[in-house]
Amino acid sequence: MNNNSNQPGEFDAVLGGEAPPPVSAVVLGGIEGVKNRLQSSVVEVQVAALSEAFNYGDVGLDLVIDALKNSSQQVKRIVAMFLRERGGEKGKQALLAVNPWLFFTKIDNYNFEDFKPDIGITSWFNTAYAVDFKSLNLLLKDLKINKIEALICEIWGYYNNYDTYFFNFINTISDNY
């Protein structure tokens, strides 16, 4: 990685044509670009910046950890997911230090959506699809099934046969994979 902050790094975008940028020009991007985008009020911009921060080693990881302490609940939830999946040991320790509950993925972390077979899987990131046994079979045939992060299996109302219905769900899923 280049130590000159005025020169583009591996993950920086450079705008321009055939002429090189002026020697005194500042590169838009790098870790400073990430820090700048984290100040945005647009959640999507913050999330993209946080995802990019992992490209900058420990300095980027520290930015992600700081965002865990200084962000909205919506961003905090995504930061927790990033740290669980990409933060390594340091990220997981930060989750435990800030709020041990953030270390775990809970069903409350997902947006709930009823699966509608006529529409299919439309969103999968941070979405838990609710299915009954009949719609489960249709869901499993959807081409985007491998993108699903969570399922809510509707078996309430079957109190006397709860175990049977639960194992029917499990067996149906395992038979298809």
C-alpha positions, 0 to 999 in steps of 0.5 A: 500500500502506498504511504503517500495519502495524495496517491491513489491506493488499491481500493481508490477510484480515480477520475480523469482522462489521459492527463495525470492529476496535478501533483498537488491534487488530493485523491478522493477516496482512501480512508479519508474518503471513508471517514468523509462518507461516514458523516453522511446522513444517508444510511446507504452511504454510511453502510457502503463506507463501513463496508469499504473500511474493511479494505484499510486494515486495522485503521478501517476496522477501528472506524467500523468499531467507532460506528458501533458506538456512534450510529443510529440503531439501523446502522448499528445493527448492520455494523454488528453484522459486519463485525460478526462476519468480517471483524475477526477476533477484534470485531467480536470483542468490540461487540461484547464490550459495547453490548453483548447482545450485539454479538448474537443474531436474533430474529428481531434483527430481521425485517419480517416478510410473509412469503408470497409464492406468486411474487417469490423472493424479492429481498433477502438481505436482512429479511426473514421470510415467514412460511407455513408448511405449504408455502415452505415447499414453494419457497424451496423451489425459488431460484433465489432460495440460497440467498435467504438469511432466516425463516420463520416457520409458522407452526402455531396453532398446532400445539398438540402436534408441535414436535411433529410439525417442527420436524416436518419443517426440518425434514423438508428443508434438509431433504432439499439440501 
